């Protein structure tokens, strides 16, 4: 019996007449059958060998592809390294876990940290904690939206403890297959730019405040000037009535009340004129040490017990050219405000010295005499400090203050050619610095306005 299927089919197809005489052909058929079997075995072995060779070829090809990819990655990394090292701006490369793997010299100089100390450090550690979420969101945006780059403004902590501001542009470094490998950050130092922007905003705010105060001052001065003329008539008439009436007259008390009210109104208009810089001054060359010595006894009775006063005047202090009475009014108003800020008692420190002042919006830089009063009272918030020189603005209870105290101080000092700077922190006290131009030896004033001491109203005859 023939075992090979192919041989049996061939015999049935081509030798049907020989089916009865197969016995004579059986040895031949067995030999052919064995040959077929050997051929099948050889073919199976060949196919197996080809499979093995194909697998080996595939493995070798995969290895070649991997090696080529690795070579390209190394080449890309070398190229990236060269770019990072030569770049003039700060470049920092981190892995997808957020740890620094490379930083160029410009970035190390920006941070003040050597590269060896930066490698392996989390990028979040380079900035204040509140900056991290914004940077993480930028990286997520890069990966999710397939953006080429994302720009964020970020604060950085310099090695010396200072804070810097940088414009950070983030870009993904991807493999040949498009998988993210690294995050590259390009940092442009904009610290100086941001500082200049803040200074510009501050100057603009100072200018707006100055223009507003000037407009209010003109209005207040005009009203006070006209009102003062009316008060002059009222006061003169009441003086005439007082001169002709006896104290026993039924109308005496009414006349006295009118006279007292007119006097209080005149004091208020005086404050308004001081704020608007339209009151009549009688400037003279004054020694601040002498002025303070004469003011201290009055100050003690003004502020009462529980408040200590310390005075320190620089030796050889330059004299100032201003109105003595108005300068005492300035000291009195500042002392009253300091007293009210320390209801439970405290300390007032008054100093006078010559300083080099950087100037304000209304006062050029130069050397000035600084009269400074510091208390350790309740202080002021930023919102209150921003409005403290506005007329009629007060934080005191109704009936406890007109809101003209500091406004009048500012008006008197500005009319004398100086300026007022107020510093305060809520809960830590207030410092008021009055800057006045010093008098050069043999002079009568260095930078006081030409019209200082000459008010808009004519002095009484």
C-alpha distance (Angstrom), angle and dihedral (degrees) to the residues before:
residue distance angle dihedral
X1 . . .
X2 3.78 . .
X3 3.81 111.9 .
X4 3.76 100.5 -166.1
X5 3.80 112.8 87.7
X6 3.79 94.8 -149.5
X7 3.83 91.9 53.1
X8 3.83 91.6 50.0
X9 3.81 91.3 52.2
X10 3.76 91.6 49.1
X11 3.84 92.8 50.0
X12 3.83 91.8 49.4
X13 3.77 91.2 48.4
X14 3.80 102.9 42.3
X15 3.86 105.9 22.7
X16 3.79 106.8 38.4
X17 3.83 91.4 137.3
X18 3.74 91.9 57.2
X19 3.78 96.8 58.1
X20 3.86 90.2 102.3
X21 3.79 93.4 49.6
X22 3.71 99.2 48.6
X23 3.73 95.6 116.9
X24 3.77 91.0 73.7
X25 3.81 91.2 48.6
X26 3.78 96.6 42.5
X27 3.82 96.5 98.5
X28 3.79 89.3 52.0
X29 3.76 92.4 47.2
X30 3.80 91.5 49.2
X31 3.77 90.4 52.2
X32 3.79 91.2 49.5
X33 3.79 89.8 45.7
X34 3.79 91.3 52.6
X35 3.79 90.0 48.5
X36 3.80 89.9 53.5
X37 3.80 90.1 49.8
X38 3.80 91.5 51.0
X39 3.78 89.9 48.9
X40 3.79 90.9 51.9
X41 3.77 91.1 49.6
X42 3.77 91.6 49.2
X43 3.80 91.4 48.0
X44 3.84 91.5 49.5
X45 3.77 90.0 49.0
X46 3.80 90.7 48.3
X47 3.80 91.9 49.0
X48 3.80 90.1 49.3
X49 3.80 90.4 49.6
X50 3.79 90.5 48.8
X51 3.82 90.3 50.7
X52 3.79 90.8 51.6
X53 3.80 91.1 47.0
X54 3.83 90.4 48.2
X55 3.80 91.6 51.8
X56 3.78 91.2 48.5
X57 3.79 90.4 48.8
X58 3.79 91.0 49.5
X59 3.80 91.5 49.6
X60 3.78 91.2 48.0
X61 3.79 90.7 47.8
X62 3.81 91.1 49.5
X63 3.78 89.8 49.5
X64 3.78 90.4 49.6
X65 3.81 90.6 50.3
X66 3.80 91.6 48.3
X67 3.78 91.4 47.5
X68 3.79 90.5 49.0
X69 3.80 90.7 49.6
X70 3.78 91.0 48.4
X71 3.79 90.7 48.5
X72 3.80 90.5 50.4
X73 3.81 90.8 47.5
X74 3.79 91.3 50.1
X75 3.78 89.9 47.9
X76 3.79 90.4 48.7
X77 3.79 90.0 48.0
X78 3.79 91.1 49.3
X79 3.78 89.5 49.4
X80 3.81 90.2 46.3
X81 3.81 90.1 48.9
X82 3.78 91.1 52.2
X83 3.80 91.1 49.5
X84 3.81 92.0 47.6
X85 3.80 93.6 48.6
X86 3.80 95.6 47.2
X87 3.81 97.7 42.3
X88 3.80 116.6 114.9
X89 3.82 92.8 -148.0
X90 3.77 127.2 63.3
X91 3.81 113.3 -81.6
X92 3.78 124.3 -175.3
X93 3.82 125.5 179.7
X94 3.80 121.0 -161.1
X95 3.78 133.6 178.7
X96 3.78 121.7 -114.8
X97 3.79 88.6 -91.7
X98 3.77 90.7 63.4
X99 3.81 98.8 -107.8
X100 3.79 121.5 132.8
X101 3.79 115.2 -110.2
X102 3.79 98.7 169.0
X103 3.79 140.4 10.5
X104 3.77 129.5 179.5
X105 3.83 124.8 -131.2
X106 3.80 92.6 -102.1
X107 3.81 91.6 57.4
X108 3.82 91.9 45.7
X109 3.81 89.4 51.9
X110 3.82 90.5 47.1
X111 3.81 91.2 54.0
X112 3.82 96.0 35.2
X113 3.84 89.4 -129.0
X114 3.85 127.2 118.7
X115 3.81 116.4 -118.4
X116 3.81 92.7 -115.8
X117 3.81 88.9 60.2
X118 3.80 92.5 46.5
X119 3.81 97.4 51.6
X120 3.79 111.7 100.3
X121 3.80 93.3 10.0
X122 3.83 117.1 128.3
X123 3.79 112.3 -109.2
X124 3.81 88.9 -133.0
X125 3.82 88.8 66.7
X126 3.82 90.6 64.9
X127 3.82 94.1 68.3
X128 3.81 140.6 39.2
X129 3.80 112.3 -75.5
X130 3.81 94.0 -108.7
X131 3.82 91.0 61.7
X132 3.84 95.6 63.5
X133 3.86 99.3 77.9
X134 3.81 92.5 55.7
X135 3.81 92.1 51.9
X136 3.81 92.7 46.1
X137 3.79 89.9 51.3
X138 3.81 90.0 51.8
X139 3.83 91.1 53.2
X140 3.83 91.1 48.1
X141 3.78 88.8 51.0
X142 3.81 90.3 52.2
X143 3.80 92.3 52.6
X144 3.79 99.3 39.1
X145 3.78 101.4 41.3
X146 3.78 97.5 33.4
X147 3.80 91.5 -125.5
X148 3.79 118.0 175.1
X149 3.82 91.8 -135.9
X150 3.80 140.8 -14.9
X151 3.82 124.9 -148.8
X152 3.80 124.7 -150.5
X153 3.79 134.4 168.5
X154 3.78 110.4 -123.9
X155 3.79 137.8 178.5
X156 3.81 118.8 -131.6
X157 3.81 131.7 -160.8
X158 3.80 112.4 -128.5
X159 3.79 119.8 -145.7
X160 3.84 90.5 -111.5
X161 3.81 90.8 60.1
X162 3.79 95.9 -102.2
X163 3.78 124.9 126.6
X164 3.81 123.6 -120.1
X165 3.78 131.9 -170.3
X166 3.80 120.8 -138.8
X167 3.78 135.8 -179.7
X168 3.83 101.6 -130.4
X169 3.81 120.3 -158.4
X170 3.83 112.7 -168.6
X171 3.82 124.1 -158.1
X172 3.82 131.4 176.0
X173 3.81 119.6 -125.4
X174 3.82 107.0 -148.7
X175 3.81 135.3 -167.7
X176 3.83 124.9 -118.9
X177 3.78 87.9 -90.7
X178 3.79 92.4 52.5
X179 3.80 96.7 -106.0
X180 3.84 114.5 143.6
X181 3.80 111.7 -108.8
X182 3.81 106.2 167.6
X183 3.78 143.4 -1.7
X184 3.80 115.4 -126.5
X185 3.80 118.3 -158.5
X186 3.79 122.9 -163.5
X187 3.82 111.1 -160.3
X188 3.80 123.5 -161.7
X189 3.81 114.8 -169.0
X190 3.83 108.0 -126.6
X191 3.82 97.2 161.6
X192 3.80 93.6 115.9
X193 3.79 91.5 44.2
X194 3.82 92.4 52.9
X195 3.80 90.9 46.5
X196 3.80 91.1 52.1
X197 3.81 90.0 48.3
X198 3.80 90.6 52.4
X199 3.81 91.7 47.3
X200 3.80 90.3 48.9
X201 3.80 91.1 51.4
X202 3.80 90.2 48.6
X203 3.81 91.3 49.9
X204 3.80 90.8 48.5
X205 3.81 90.4 50.0
X206 3.81 90.5 48.4
X207 3.80 90.1 50.0
X208 3.81 92.2 49.4
X209 3.79 90.2 47.8
X210 3.81 91.4 47.9
X211 3.81 92.2 49.9
X212 3.79 91.0 47.3
X213 3.79 92.4 49.2
X214 3.81 90.3 46.9
X215 3.81 91.3 52.7
X216 3.80 92.7 46.7
X217 3.80 89.9 45.9
X218 3.79 92.7 53.2
X219 3.80 90.9 49.6
X220 3.81 93.5 45.4
X221 3.80 92.2 45.9
X222 3.79 93.4 50.3
X223 3.79 92.7 48.8
X224 3.81 92.9 44.6
X225 3.80 92.0 48.8
X226 3.80 93.5 52.6
X227 3.80 92.4 40.9
X228 3.77 90.2 50.4
X229 3.80 89.7 57.2
X230 3.80 89.4 54.5
X231 3.79 91.3 47.9
X232 3.78 89.9 52.1
X233 3.80 89.2 59.5
X234 3.82 92.3 46.4
X235 3.79 92.9 47.3
X236 3.81 92.6 46.9
X237 3.82 92.5 50.1
X238 3.80 92.8 48.6
X239 3.80 90.0 49.2
X240 3.80 89.1 53.6
X241 3.81 91.2 48.5
X242 3.79 91.3 49.0
X243 3.77 90.2 51.7
X244 3.82 93.9 54.5
X245 3.81 100.5 36.2
X246 3.72 127.6 78.8
X247 3.79 119.8 -132.6
X248 3.78 87.9 -116.3
X249 3.81 91.4 60.1
X250 3.86 112.9 113.8
X251 3.78 90.8 -125.3
X252 3.81 96.7 49.0
X253 3.81 95.0 95.7
X254 3.81 91.5 49.5
X255 3.78 91.4 51.0
X256 3.82 90.4 49.0
X257 3.81 90.5 50.3
X258 3.81 90.9 50.6
X259 3.80 90.7 48.0
X260 3.84 92.0 49.5
X261 3.80 92.5 48.1
X262 3.81 90.9 49.3
X263 3.80 90.4 51.3
X264 3.83 91.8 50.8
X265 3.80 90.3 47.1
X266 3.81 89.6 50.5
X267 3.81 89.7 53.7
X268 3.81 89.5 51.4
X269 3.80 92.5 50.1
X270 3.79 88.1 48.7
X271 3.77 88.8 57.6
X272 3.78 90.9 48.4
X273 3.79 91.0 50.0
X274 3.80 89.9 49.3
X275 3.79 90.5 51.7
X276 3.80 91.7 48.5
X277 3.85 90.7 44.7
X278 3.79 91.9 -124.3
X279 3.80 100.5 115.1
X280 3.79 120.0 110.9
X281 3.81 112.2 -101.6
X282 3.76 129.7 -163.5
X283 3.81 100.6 -156.0
X284 3.78 120.4 -164.1
X285 3.79 136.7 165.1
X286 3.80 106.9 -86.8
X287 3.79 135.2 -169.1
X288 3.82 105.6 -139.3
X289 3.78 91.9 -153.7
X290 3.80 89.7 58.1
X291 3.83 91.8 44.8
X292 3.81 92.5 50.9
X293 3.80 92.8 45.9
X294 3.79 90.2 54.9
X295 3.79 92.5 44.6
X296 3.84 97.9 50.9
X297 3.83 97.8 77.7
X298 3.79 90.3 50.6
X299 3.83 90.1 45.2
X300 3.81 92.3 55.0
X301 3.79 91.9 54.9
X302 3.81 91.1 43.3
X303 3.81 98.8 54.6
X304 3.81 97.6 35.4
X305 3.80 128.5 -153.7
X306 3.79 126.4 -29.6
X307 3.80 95.8 47.1
X308 3.80 121.4 95.2
X309 3.79 119.4 -150.1
X310 3.81 124.2 -155.4
X311 3.81 122.6 -174.2
X312 3.79 125.8 -165.8
X313 3.81 121.0 178.0
X314 3.79 121.8 -175.8
X315 3.79 117.0 -118.1
X316 3.81 115.1 -106.7
X317 3.79 90.9 14.6
X318 3.81 113.9 -177.3
X319 3.82 113.3 -111.1
X320 3.80 120.6 -118.6
X321 3.80 131.5 -136.7
X322 3.79 111.2 -130.6
X323 3.79 144.9 107.7
X324 3.82 109.6 -68.0
X325 3.80 94.5 -150.3
X326 3.79 92.9 48.4
X327 3.81 91.1 47.6
X328 3.80 89.4 54.1
X329 3.81 87.8 48.8
X330 3.82 88.2 54.8
X331 3.82 91.3 51.2
X332 3.80 91.7 46.7
X333 3.81 94.2 50.9
X334 3.80 92.7 47.6
X335 3.80 91.2 47.7
X336 3.83 92.3 49.9
X337 3.80 91.1 50.9
X338 3.82 90.7 48.5
X339 3.81 90.8 49.2
X340 3.80 92.4 50.2
X341 3.82 89.9 49.8
X342 3.84 90.3 57.8
X343 3.82 106.6 51.0
X344 3.79 90.6 160.1
X345 3.78 95.3 47.0
X346 3.77 131.1 -96.5
X347 3.78 143.7 154.0
X348 3.79 135.4 -57.7
X349 3.78 119.6 -163.3
X350 3.80 119.6 -165.5
X351 3.80 119.0 -169.3
X352 3.79 134.1 174.3
X353 3.81 123.8 -166.8
X354 3.81 144.0 136.8
X355 3.82 114.6 -98.0
X356 3.78 140.0 173.5
X357 3.79 102.3 -115.9
X358 3.81 124.4 -161.3
X359 3.79 90.3 -143.9
X360 3.80 135.1 -129.1
X361 3.78 136.0 -115.8
X362 3.83 88.5 -79.6
X363 3.80 100.3 32.9
X364 3.82 126.1 58.0
X365 3.82 120.1 -133.7
X366 3.80 116.0 -90.3
X367 3.77 145.4 101.8
X368 3.80 114.9 -47.9
X369 3.76 141.5 167.7
X370 3.80 108.0 -107.5
X371 3.79 120.8 -153.2
X372 3.80 107.0 -169.7
X373 3.81 131.3 -174.2
X374 3.81 118.3 -170.2
X375 3.80 128.1 -175.6
X376 3.80 132.4 -179.3
X377 3.78 95.1 -138.7
X378 3.78 133.6 125.0
X379 3.81 94.7 -61.2
X380 3.78 126.0 -154.9
X381 3.78 136.3 -84.3
X382 3.80 120.2 -119.9
X383 3.81 90.3 -104.8
X384 3.82 92.5 54.3
X385 3.81 92.4 42.7
X386 3.81 90.7 54.9
X387 3.84 91.1 58.8
X388 3.78 102.6 30.3
X389 3.83 94.8 108.3
X390 3.79 94.2 50.2
X391 3.83 114.0 111.3
X392 3.80 116.3 -106.7
X393 3.81 91.7 10.4
X394 3.79 110.2 129.9
X395 3.79 138.5 154.7
X396 3.79 92.2 -156.3
X397 3.77 124.0 106.8
X398 3.83 118.1 -89.0
X399 3.79 110.1 -77.9
X400 3.83 93.0 19.5
X401 3.81 97.6 90.2
X402 3.79 144.1 2.7
X403 3.81 96.5 -140.6
X404 3.81 90.6 -122.4
X405 3.81 100.1 102.2
X406 3.79 100.5 92.8
X407 3.80 92.2 29.7
X408 3.81 88.2 58.3
X409 3.82 91.2 46.7
X410 3.79 89.6 53.1
X411 3.81 92.3 47.7
X412 3.82 93.9 49.9
X413 3.80 93.4 47.1
X414 3.81 93.4 46.3
X415 3.81 90.6 49.7
X416 3.81 87.7 52.8
X417 3.81 90.7 55.0
X418 3.82 97.8 -100.8
X419 3.77 139.9 94.8
X420 3.80 142.0 -132.5
X421 3.81 126.3 -123.7
X422 3.82 119.4 -169.8
X423 3.81 123.7 -164.3
X424 3.77 121.9 -176.5
X425 3.78 141.4 159.4
X426 3.77 121.1 -162.8
X427 3.79 109.1 -105.1
X428 3.82 94.0 8.2
X429 3.80 105.7 73.8
X430 3.80 139.3 -107.4
X431 3.81 135.3 -85.3
X432 3.83 119.8 -160.1
X433 3.81 115.7 -167.8
X434 3.79 120.0 -165.7
X435 3.81 112.8 -162.8
X436 3.82 116.1 -160.1
X437 3.80 128.7 175.1
X438 3.78 111.5 -106.1
X439 3.79 122.3 -127.7
X440 3.79 115.0 -113.9
X441 3.81 116.1 -133.5
X442 3.77 107.6 -76.1
X443 3.82 91.6 7.6
X444 3.76 134.2 109.3
X445 3.77 101.6 -141.7
X446 3.77 137.5 -23.3
X447 3.74 108.8 -141.9
X448 3.79 109.0 -2.6
X449 3.82 112.9 139.1
X450 3.77 116.6 -92.6
X451 3.81 91.1 -117.9
X452 3.83 94.8 46.6
X453 3.76 108.1 134.2
X454 3.81 92.5 20.0
X455 3.80 111.6 100.5
X456 3.76 128.6 -165.1
X457 3.80 92.2 -111.3
X458 3.78 122.5 72.0
X459 3.83 113.1 -113.2
X460 3.82 114.2 -108.0
X461 3.80 116.9 -91.4
